[in-house]
Structure formats: structure tokens, C-alpha cells
Amino acid sequence: MELAKIINDRVKELNLSYYRLSKISGVPLNTLYSIKNGVRKLLTLRNTIKIFDALELDLNELKKIDWK
């Protein structure tokens, strides 16, 4: 599983816009769109935690990611 898929699935599940996620998490909208569009595969730990907190995701989900 990829980081983008985990985030995208949860955004859809919560019926959030990326604009709203940006406001809730404090992560720049450009960064979120880069993840969504597959341009960016990795995030800083700080931004990952902010996004996961905003989406109420467990950080253990990171263990499911194929980092290769």
C-alpha cells in the first residue's frame, strides 16, 4: 500500500476536501496535492503526523506501506 492511497481513501471516507485537510492539519495545500497526484512519495515526519492526526489515522498504518 502507498502513503497516497491511505490518505486519499481516508479523505474520501471522511468526505473532506484537500483544502479542508490543509486547514485542519496545517500542511500546505501544494504538499497535499503533490501526495494525491503521486508527485511526492515521501513526507517529513512532522507533516505525516499532522496529516494522520487530522484524518484520525493510527500511525501504525505506516507499517503497511511499501517503501520501495
C-alpha positions in Angstrom: 0.0 0.0 0.0 1.2 3.6 -0.7 1.0 6.6 1.5 -1.1 8.4 -1.0 -3.7 5.7 -1.1 -4.0 5.6 2.7 -4.5 9.4 2.7 -6.8 9.5 -0.3 -9.0 6.7 1.0 -9.4 8.4 4.3 -10.1 11.8 2.8 -12.9 10.2 0.7 -14.2 8.3 3.7 -14.5 11.5 5.7 -15.8 13.4 2.7 -13.1 16.1 3.2 -11.7 18.4 0.6 -7.9 18.7 0.4 -8.4 22.4 1.1 -10.2 21.5 4.4 -7.5 18.9 5.2 -4.9 21.6 4.7 -6.6 23.9 7.1 -7.2 21.2 9.7 -3.6 19.8 9.5 -1.6 22.9 8.8 0.1 21.1 5.9 0.3 23.3 2.8 -2.2 22.5 0.1 0.5 22.2 -2.5 2.1 19.4 -0.4 -1.2 17.6 -0.1 -1.9 17.8 -3.9 1.6 16.5 -4.6 0.9 13.5 -2.5 -2.5 13.0 -4.1 -1.1 13.2 -7.6 1.8 10.9 -6.9 4.4 13.7 -7.5 5.6 13.3 -3.9 6.1 9.9 -2.4 7.7 10.9 1.0 6.8 13.4 3.6 8.6 14.8 6.6 7.7 13.0 9.8 6.2 16.2 11.1 3.8 16.6 8.1 2.9 12.9 8.2 1.9 13.1 11.9 -0.1 16.3 11.2 -2.0 14.6 8.3 -2.6 11.4 10.3 -3.8 13.4 13.3 -6.2 15.4 11.1 -7.5 12.3 9.5 -7.7 10.4 12.8 -5.4 7.7 11.4 -3.3 5.4 13.5 0.4 5.9 12.8 0.7 2.0 12.7 -0.8 2.4 9.2 2.7 3.5 8.2 3.9 -0.1 8.7 1.6 -1.2 5.8 3.4 1.0 3.3 5.7 -0.5 0.7 8.6 2.0 0.9 10.5 0.5 -2.0 
